[in-house]
């Protein structure tokens, strides 16, 4: 139902997408702007953000799932959906 749709939307789409984008963007900035990476070949600097973003996926899954579950337990799952449906009629 709605619970699964909300959980999947946040835990599998929105938050991981934004997190991976942030990680890739930070990596891109680092390899292209910081002098310590200037000696790296162009191909490595070009593909590093993608590689780091992909490698980060297994590391971010559990914390995001836990965060979404706990947040929903404290908000959406406390709402009385039955009462809301009766009041809307």
Wavefront OBJ file of the C-alpha trace (Angstrom):
o trace
v 0.000 0.000 0.000
v 0.960 3.574 0.673
v 3.538 2.593 3.299
v 5.552 0.525 0.800
v 5.278 3.204 -1.875
v 6.532 5.915 0.484
v 9.329 3.755 1.883
v 10.537 2.637 -1.552
v 10.386 6.173 -2.936
v 12.601 7.553 -0.185
v 14.852 4.564 0.621
v 15.426 3.351 -2.929
v 15.113 6.423 -5.147
v 15.274 9.907 -3.655
v 17.794 9.641 -0.815
v 20.245 7.223 -2.509
v 20.121 9.249 -5.732
v 20.865 12.517 -3.945
v 23.549 10.897 -1.785
v 25.368 9.294 -4.716
v 25.133 12.556 -6.664
v 26.672 14.429 -3.721
v 29.487 11.874 -3.396
v 30.216 11.944 -7.137
v 30.131 15.756 -7.201
v 32.509 16.019 -4.257
v 34.837 13.519 -5.905
v 34.690 15.413 -9.184
v 35.512 18.667 -7.434
v 38.366 17.030 -5.525
v 40.087 15.368 -8.475
v 39.766 18.432 -10.692
v 40.394 21.310 -8.267
v 42.768 20.062 -5.582
v 46.445 20.203 -6.455
v 47.213 16.832 -4.864
v 45.277 15.123 -7.669
v 46.611 17.235 -10.553
v 49.234 14.631 -11.449
v 46.607 11.973 -12.167
v 45.938 11.122 -15.807
v 42.846 12.691 -17.382
v 41.095 9.306 -17.742
v 41.326 8.669 -14.000
v 40.111 12.165 -13.145
v 37.248 11.721 -15.620
v 36.050 8.334 -14.336
v 36.870 8.664 -10.621
v 33.545 10.322 -9.690
v 31.567 7.524 -11.347
v 33.714 4.812 -9.766
v 33.540 6.353 -6.287
v 29.776 6.820 -6.620
v 29.291 3.164 -7.572
v 31.609 1.908 -4.832
v 29.709 3.975 -2.265
v 26.401 2.196 -2.934
v 26.984 -0.803 -0.628
v 28.157 1.564 2.101
v 25.082 3.819 2.047
v 22.280 1.255 1.691
v 21.897 0.126 5.308
v 22.154 3.587 6.918
v 19.585 5.003 4.475
v 17.184 2.084 4.969
v 17.460 2.437 8.749
v 16.972 6.209 8.586
v 13.853 5.937 6.393
v 12.365 3.147 8.527
v 12.956 5.040 11.781
v 11.657 8.299 10.319
v 8.509 6.627 9.010
v 7.994 4.866 12.352
v 7.994 8.277 14.047
v 5.801 10.049 11.460
v 3.770 8.424 8.703
v 3.224 5.133 10.499
v 1.776 6.928 13.528
v -0.931 8.587 11.456
v -4.382 7.083 11.758
v -5.071 6.370 8.074
v -8.516 4.881 8.801
v -9.626 8.020 10.647
v -8.320 10.211 7.796
v -10.325 8.239 5.237
v -13.531 8.536 7.294
v -13.072 12.297 7.770
v -12.586 12.891 4.052
v -16.032 11.447 3.193
l 1 2 3 4 5 6 7 8 9 10 11 12 13 14 15 16 17 18 19 20 21 22 23 24 25 26 27 28 29 30 31 32 33 34 35 36 37 38 39 40 41 42 43 44 45 46 47 48 49 50 51 52 53 54 55 56 57 58 59 60 61 62 63 64 65 66 67 68 69 70 71 72 73 74 75 76 77 78 79 80 81 82 83 84 85 86 87 88 89
